[in-house]
Amino acid sequence: MSKYKPGDDVGPLEYWPFDAPESDYVITHGAPKIYGRIDVGGPGHTTRCGIWRCTKGAFECTEQGDELMTVLFGRCRLIQHDTGKTIDLGPGDTVFVYDGKRVTWDVSEDITKVFFGHKADGY
């Protein structure tokens, strides 16, 4: 169980630029910025968990790993390109996304989530 609850302060986060070629980021609206922290796992591991924050704006990306996430604060709409399914997320909402899926993150309020990811061949 996560030690974080909706609205909790998650501590310091690092700026994560939109420069991972495997994610193929495309900013579609505004000037979103991403910040995060990996608390467990990371490069060379098959699992990782941490905190992710994004400012207002929208971008497309290819998800890197199967990921279970819970929103701590803020709001966004997640659009799954293969199905067209749209999911509105806010504090306390949890969603699962699959490795390799193309999605759009449309962030209407700066959002922070806690996440647990798994990638069979490692990150």
Buried (B, 14 or more C-beta within 10 A) or exposed (E): EEEBEBEEEBEEBEEBEBEEEEBEBEEEEEEBBBBBBBBEBEEEBEBBBBBBBBBBBBBBBBBBBBBBBBBBBBBBBBBBEEEEEEEEBBBEBEBEBEBEBBBBBBBBEBBBBBBBBBBEEEB
